[in-house]
Amino acid sequence: MTKKDNHDAYIAAAPEQFRAMLGQLRALLSRALPDAEEVVKYDMPGFQIEETIIAGYAAFGKQCGLYVDPGAIAAHADEIASLRLKATKTGVTFSVSKPITDELVEKLAISSRSKKGF
């Protein structure tokens, strides 16, 4: 994908099978982090408070990712595992065939905000 400077452009340029999922992810993060500002940093859409990125998301060829504070991933590791999603220290990957739940997105966003001191 080419560089995009806002969430709408990023989602529009994402692989077609992920656009609806990314739109839903954006809406969930916006609702969970109502005072966060939408930004694009490092070619990834995200939500920041002051100068701190609380959550970000991205689309790749075969999957999407949600990126949050490592403490948020650790705090919800059992739930991530129960959904059979892959997690790294700072992110959870998911796809159309293995989606992330709305509830988990909201939990991770709120937990990330807390871990970052907001």
N, C-alpha and C positions, 0 to 999 in steps of 0.2 A: 504494500500500500504506500502511496505517496504521503508526504507530511500533511497533516490536517491541523488546523488551528482552533477548532471548536468541536464539541461533542457531536453536533448534528452532522458535520462533514466527516468526522471519523466513522460514525455509524453508517452513513451513506456509502462510504468507500470500503466497508468491511465485506467479507464474503457474504453473499446473499443469504445463505442458510443461517447466519448468525445475527442478522440485522434486528429481527424481532426480539431475540434474546438479549441483545445489547441494549435495545431501547427499554426493555423491562428492567434490566440491571441498573441502568441510569436512573429510572424512575424510583426504584427501591432505594438506591443510595441517596438520592435527593430527599426522599421522605425520611430516611433514617438519620440524615445529617442536614437538617433544614437550614442551619446557619452556615454551612460550608459553601464555598465558592467553587463553581465549575471552572476547571483549568485544563490545559493540555501541557504536560511537561514530559520531556524525554519521549516525544511522539506518542504519549499515552494519555487518554482522558482520565481525569481524576477529580477528587473533591478535596479542597484544602481549607483549613482554618488558620488564620494568620498566615504564616509562611510554611506551615506543616501539611504535607499530604497525608490525609487520613485514609483514603481508599482510592484505588485506581483500577482500571479494567482495560483489557486488550483482546483483540481477536487475532488468531493465527490461521494457518491453513486448515487445520483439522480440529481446533479447539479454541476455547476462550479462557481467560484467566481473570481472577479477582485478586487484587494485591492489597494487603493490609499489614498492620503491625505484626511482627513475629509472635508477640504475646497473645494476640487474638487467634492466630492459627493454633497455638499450643492450647489455649483455653477451650477450643472447640474441636480438638483433634478427634475425639470419639465420634462426634456427629459427622464430621467429614469422612471418617473411615466407614461409618455405617451406610453412607450414601455411595460408597465405593468410588470416591473421587480421589484424585491424586493431589497431594499437597507438598509444597516446598516450605522452606522456612518462612517465606513471606507471601505465598500465594496458593490458590486453589484453582486447578484447571477442571473444566467441564465442557460438555458438548451437547449437541441436540439430543443424542441418544443417552447421555448421562448428564442430565441437567442438575444445576444447583437449585436448592429450594429457596423460595422467597424468604422463608423464616431464617435460614442459615445466612443469607446475604445480610439481612437486617442485624442479626446477632453479631456477625463479623464486623460490620461497620460500626456498631455501637461499642463493641469491645475495643476495636482499633482506636476509636476516639478516646476512650477512657485510658488505654495504655499509653497514648501520646500526651496525656495530661489535660484533655479538654472536656 
